Amino acid sequence: MASGRKMSSVEPEPEPAIGLAQMLKEGTASLHDQAEHAAFQTRMVSGELSRAEFIDFLNQVLLVHRTLDGLLSEAAATDHRVATMFHPVHRREEKIEADIERLGGTVGAEPLASTSRFLAAVDHLTDRCPVALIGVLYVNEGATNGNKVVAKRIRDGLGLQKDFALDYLDPHGSEQRRNWMAFKGMLDELQMTEAERESCLDAAKATFGLFMEMSEEMDSASTEG
Ligand code: HEM
C-alpha cells in the first residue's frame, strides 16, 4: 500500500519571480494593441487632428493630470515606493497648460463623462491602495515612448516647426530612452507584496481602459462636429 506522500499537494510552489516592469508590460500588452489602434489615436498618428481637436484633447488630459499629480504627491509623502517612482519630471499639469497656451488655445474645459469616470476611479483606487498609483504612472510614462512619435506627426499635421514644444506628448526630449530605462529599473527594485503588485497591474489595466473610453468619446465628439 502506498505510504501517503501528500505533502506536495498542501505546500504550493512559489511562483517564479518576474520583475514588476515585465509583469506590467505582459499584463497590458493586448490593451496596448487596442489603445494604439483606437480611432482617435489613429487620427493623431496620421496627423489628421485639427488644432482645436488637439487642444480639446489636451484640456481633458489636463484635468486628469491635475488630479493625478496631486494624488501622487500625497501618496509619495506617505509611501516610500511612490516617492521612489514619482519625480518632478513626471508632473504634467504645467507642461499641458503651457502646450495649450503655445497652441493659442484656452486652458480649461468641462470634463467629458469618461474623464469624470477616470478621476472617480483613480480617487477610489488611491483610498484603497495608494501604492497602486504606480500602475497609473507606469501607463502614463510608458505612453511617452509612442507619444514622442505622435508629437512629430502632430507637428507635421498642424504645420508647426520641427522644434515646436509639445511637452505633454514628449516630456523627456532627448532623455526619453534613458529615463524610460531608469524608470523600468526602479520598478523592478521596488519591494512589494504580491497583492500590491496585482493592485498595480489592475490600476494599469484600468488606466488603459479609461484612456480608451476617453479617446472614444473625443472621437465621437469630433466626428459629430
Ligand atoms: C498612438 C499610438 C501609439 C503608439 C504608436 C505607441 C507606440 C509605442 C512603442 C513603440 C512603445 C515601445 C517603447 C519601447 O519599449 O521601446 C510603446 C510603449 C508603451 N506604450 Fe505605447 N503607443 C501608442 C499609444 C499608447 C497609448 C494610448 C498608451 C496608454 C494610454 C500607451 C502606453 C504604452 C506603455 C505603458 C508602454 C510601455 C510598454 C513597456 O512596458 O515596455 N501607448 N508604445
Boltz pocket constraint, residues with backbone or C-beta under 6 A from the ligand:
constraints:
  - pocket:
      binder: B
      contacts: [[A, 21], [A, 24], [A, 25], [A, 32], [A, 35], [A, 36], [A, 37], [A, 41], [A, 42], [A, 44], [A, 45], [A, 138], [A, 139], [A, 140], [A, 141], [A, 142], [A, 143], [A, 144], [A, 145], [A, 146], [A, 147], [A, 149], [A, 150], [A, 207], [A, 208], [A, 211]]
      max_distance: 6.0
